[in-house]
Amino acid sequence: MGESVAMGSVAERLLDYIDTTMQHDTNYEIATTLVKNYNRLQGLSIAEIADMCYVSKASISRFCRFMGFADFKELRRQLDCDVPMSGVFPQTFRDTLASDTEKALSSYQEAIQLNISTTLSAGNIAKLPDIARALHGCERIAFFSYHFLWDVGRYFQSRLALMDRLVELHLDYTSQLSCAQALSEHDLAIVCSIGGTYPIRYPMIAQALSEAGCSLLAITQNTSSAYWNHASYVLSCGVTNNIDSGKFGALAAVDMMVMAYLKLYGEQTEDR
């Protein structure tokens, strides 16, 4: 598999396989069992996981390689990097949710509305025509992100496909790095990172994008980061990721891009 770098959770990788495989074989049964017992996995040995799945240790080793891990030890290392629910919803919010559900959901609503309203700013809207032209005029479009933002990328990919435009989206580190290294000055890379930490988490991919000379579009709340100094376009996707609300701003930003592309080029594809 090459260099192993955690990108997204093990659960996301398992679910992607479960959701897309057409073959419900031993690997499928192992994957579903692991998801059903996910919170227990970090403390289990390969023998204990094999017993839980009613298979041999060799079967678990083969499954790990099948899923793209070098071995069981790599699976364990990436489990250690998982973001727990406490990292998604802070304890203060969970306490409020338990004691005053209406108050908790009201604060959640406010954070979502704030992100969407600031994403739909005049400054962002003014950038959309140039972004749409860049999407249309480049040779390749590649979307770089991790965790939930993969789903934002998949949504963008599906909407552009309806207008005959392919967006490349890769769900693991090695594939994203290979994609970045293969881009050229004729291509457009989109980096979607709420806090702007993608270049810090994955410096080799950021370096590859810089060396490729491709155009760069950043979708982020951290618009002042020095990492975007060489970006062709920077779209703000809100101002807060409190209560995991930043993803709504990212989705709004992507939807704005889709609408801008539809406005300029939608009729061309529909008339074919």
RARA-V779763 format. One record per residue. N is the residue number from 0. PHI is phi in whole degrees, -180 to 180 (none if undefined). OMEGA is omega in radians with two decimals (999 if undefined). Layout:
# RARA-V779763
n-><N,N>
phi-><PHI,PHI>
omega-><OMEGA,OMEGA>
This chain:
# RARA-V779763
n-><0,1,2,3,4,5,6,7,8,9,10,11,12,13,14,15,16,17,18,19,20,21,22,23,24,25,26,27,28,29,30,31,32,33,34,35,36,37,38,39,40,41,42,43,44,45,46,47,48,49,50,51,52,53,54,55,56,57,58,59,60,61,62,63,64,65,66,67,68,69,70,71,72,73,74,75,76,77,78,79,80,81,82,83,84,85,86,87,88,89,90,91,92,93,94,95,96,97,98,99,100,101,102,103,104,105,106,107,108,109,110,111,112,113,114,115,116,117,118,119,120,121,122,123,124,125,126,127,128,129,130,131,132,133,134,135,136,137,138,139,140,141,142,143,144,145,146,147,148,149,150,151,152,153,154,155,156,157,158,159,160,161,162,163,164,165,166,167,168,169,170,171,172,173,174,175,176,177,178,179,180,181,182,183,184,185,186,187,188,189,190,191,192,193,194,195,196,197,198,199,200,201,202,203,204,205,206,207,208,209,210,211,212,213,214,215,216,217,218,219,220,221,222,223,224,225,226,227,228,229,230,231,232,233,234,235,236,237,238,239,240,241,242,243,244,245,246,247,248,249,250,251,252,253,254,255,256,257,258,259,260,261,262,263,264,265,266,267,268,269,270,271>
phi-><none,88,-64,-99,-135,-66,-146,86,-92,-61,-59,-63,-66,-63,-68,-61,-67,-60,-73,-114,-72,-98,-112,-93,-109,-60,-61,-63,-65,-63,-61,-67,-65,-63,-66,-68,-123,-61,-71,-91,-65,-58,-96,-101,-84,-63,-68,-69,-69,-60,-62,-62,-93,58,-135,-84,-61,-62,-66,-66,-63,-65,-63,-59,-67,-60,-84,98,-88,-65,-167,-64,-61,-68,-58,-63,-62,-73,-62,-65,-92,-61,-88,-75,-60,-66,-85,-92,-115,-61,-61,-61,-68,-65,-65,-66,-59,-75,-93,-150,-58,-63,-66,-63,-70,-67,-68,-64,-61,-62,-65,-64,-63,-63,-66,-68,-66,-75,-68,-85,-81,-62,-62,-66,-60,-65,-84,-62,-59,-66,-66,-62,-66,-67,-62,-79,-90,-78,-80,-129,-119,-129,-108,-116,-168,-158,55,-59,-65,-58,-67,-63,-64,-63,-62,-61,-60,-68,-73,-68,-63,-68,-116,64,-121,-87,-114,-84,-143,-120,-104,-141,-61,-60,-69,-66,-65,-62,-63,-60,-69,-93,-76,-134,-68,-91,-112,-126,-106,-110,-110,-107,-149,-53,-89,76,-92,-54,-64,-78,-67,-129,-63,-69,-69,-60,-66,-63,-65,-65,-71,-69,77,-75,-70,-126,-117,-104,-113,-161,-89,-93,-71,-92,-61,-65,-65,-99,-59,-102,-73,-74,-144,-131,-107,-75,-120,111,-132,-145,-113,-61,57,57,-95,-65,-62,-70,-67,-63,-65,-63,-63,-65,-63,-61,-65,-62,-65,-65,-67,-60,-61,-86,-130,-60,-66,-63,-77,-72,-85,-72>
omega-><-3.10,-3.11,-3.11,3.09,-3.13,3.11,-2.98,-3.09,3.03,3.12,3.14,3.12,3.12,-3.10,3.09,3.10,-3.12,-3.06,-3.00,-3.09,3.09,-3.05,-3.14,-3.08,-3.14,3.13,3.11,-3.13,3.09,-3.11,-3.13,3.10,3.13,3.12,-3.12,-3.14,-2.91,-3.07,3.12,-2.89,-3.04,-3.08,-3.04,3.03,3.12,3.12,-3.13,3.10,3.08,3.11,-3.14,-3.11,-3.12,3.09,3.12,3.04,3.11,3.12,3.10,3.10,3.11,3.12,3.13,3.12,3.11,-3.11,3.07,3.07,3.13,-3.13,-3.12,3.14,3.11,3.06,3.13,3.12,-3.12,3.02,3.13,-3.12,-3.11,3.06,3.13,3.12,3.11,3.08,3.11,3.10,-3.10,-3.06,3.13,3.10,-3.13,3.09,3.12,3.12,-3.13,-3.04,-3.09,-3.05,-3.11,3.12,-3.13,-3.12,3.07,3.11,3.07,3.11,-3.14,-3.14,3.11,-3.11,3.12,-3.13,-3.12,-3.10,3.13,3.06,3.13,-3.10,3.11,3.13,3.10,-3.10,-3.13,-3.12,-2.97,-3.14,3.12,3.12,3.12,3.12,3.10,3.10,-3.10,-2.99,-3.11,3.12,-3.12,3.02,3.10,-3.07,-3.09,3.14,3.10,-3.10,-3.03,-3.08,2.95,-3.12,3.03,3.10,3.12,3.09,3.12,3.14,-3.11,-3.13,3.11,3.11,3.10,3.10,3.02,3.14,-3.13,3.01,3.12,-3.11,-3.10,-2.97,3.05,-3.02,-3.07,-3.14,3.10,3.12,3.12,3.11,-3.13,-3.12,-3.10,-3.13,3.14,-3.13,3.13,-3.00,3.13,3.05,3.07,3.08,-3.13,-3.05,-3.03,-3.10,-3.13,-3.06,-3.10,3.14,3.12,3.13,-3.01,-3.04,-3.14,3.08,3.10,3.12,3.13,3.11,3.11,-3.12,-3.13,-3.12,-3.14,3.00,-3.09,3.04,3.12,3.02,-2.96,2.96,-3.12,-3.01,-3.10,-3.11,3.12,3.13,-3.12,-3.12,-3.11,3.12,3.08,-3.10,3.04,3.09,3.05,3.10,3.07,-3.03,-3.11,2.98,3.09,-3.14,3.08,-3.05,-3.09,-3.09,3.13,3.05,3.11,3.11,3.09,3.13,3.13,3.11,3.08,3.11,3.11,-3.14,3.12,3.11,3.10,-3.12,-3.05,-2.96,-3.09,-3.11,3.14,-3.11,-3.12,-3.11,-3.10,999>
